[in-house]
Amino acid sequence: MVQSGGKKKRSGKKRKASAKFLAAGNAWRAHVKETMRKNPNMKFGKSLLQLAKKTYKKDSSSKPKVKISTSKYSVQVRPKTKNVSRKTKRAPRNTKRAKKRTSRKKRSVGFFGF
């Protein structure tokens, strides 16, 4: 009897990143190039990336916005942003359980213990 379980062998092809994933980093890479151009004396490395991080603003145009406009009003609804400081902390749940009674109750023997 032959067992066929276990790991499957890959066909040799490596996984490729999707186009959306690669496009997401384009703005950051362009910003890093711009920072390098503005600071020609700095070598590419940790210090340059930290400098670029300070001035980088994420593009909010990728998030969907809803615009409703009439002749009188114009309303724009933005998606909720995650802000940790606004969240209220929940009280921790009581995880202790009531202890089970391990000893048995003494049986009453009768009238006056006889």
N, C-alpha and C positions, 0 to 999 in steps of 0.2 A: 504494500500500500504506500502511495507517495503523497506526502503532504504538500499543499500548495500555498500555505499561509506565509506570513512574514511581509517584509518590505518589498514593494515593487521597484524594479530598476527603472531609472529614468532613461529616456531615449537619447540623452546627451545634450538636449537643448536647454539653455539657461532661460530663466524667467526674465521677461522684459517689463520695464516699468511702463505704465499706461501713459498716454499722451497728456491726459488731464493732470496726472501726478507731476510730470515733467514741466508742464506749463505753469503749475502753481509756484515753482521756484524761480521762474524767469524774472519776476520783478525784484526779488532779493538779489539775484546774481547781477542784474543791471545796476542796482544800487551799490553793490560792492565794487563794480567796475568804475562807477562814478566817483566813489570814495577814493579808489586807487589813483584816479586821474587827478583829483584835487590834492592828494598827498603823495607826490612822486618820490619823496625821500623815504617813505615807509615801505618795508617789504611786506609781501603777503604773508599773513600769519595771524596769530591770536590777537595781537594789539590792533591790527587793522580791522579785523572783524568786530572787535568790541567797539571801535570807533563808529563803524557802519551801523551797528545795532542801536547806538544812541540816537541816530538821526533817521532811522527807518520808520516809516509809517505804513501800516498795512492798508492795502487798497480795499475800501468798503464797497466798491462797485460790484464785486462778485456776489454780494449778498442780495437776495431779492427784496425789492422795496415795492410797496403798493401805493400808487398815487390815485387819489380820487379827487376830481375837480368838477365844480359846477360853475355857473356864472357868478355865484356869490362867494363860495368857499373853495379852498384848495387844501386838501389834507394829504399828508404823506405818512405812511405807517412803516416804521422800521422794525426789524426783528429784535427780539430781546437780546441783550448782551449779558454775558456771564460776568457777574461781579461778586467776588467772594465776600467782600466786606459788608455787603448789604444783606447777605443771608443771615438769618437768625439761627443760633445753635439750638438744636433740640436737646431736651433733657435726656440723659442716658436712660435707656430702658432697664428696668429692674430684672436682672437675669437670675436672681436667686430664687430657688424653689423652696417650698415648705418642706421641712424634713419629715421623712416617713417615720412613724412610730415603730421602733424595733422591738421594744420589750412588750410582753403581753400583760394585759390587765389582770390583777389578782382576782381570783374567783371568791365570791363571798361564800363562806362555809355554812352559814345558817344564822340562827338566832343567837346572839351573844358569842359568836365564834365557836359554838359547840358542834 
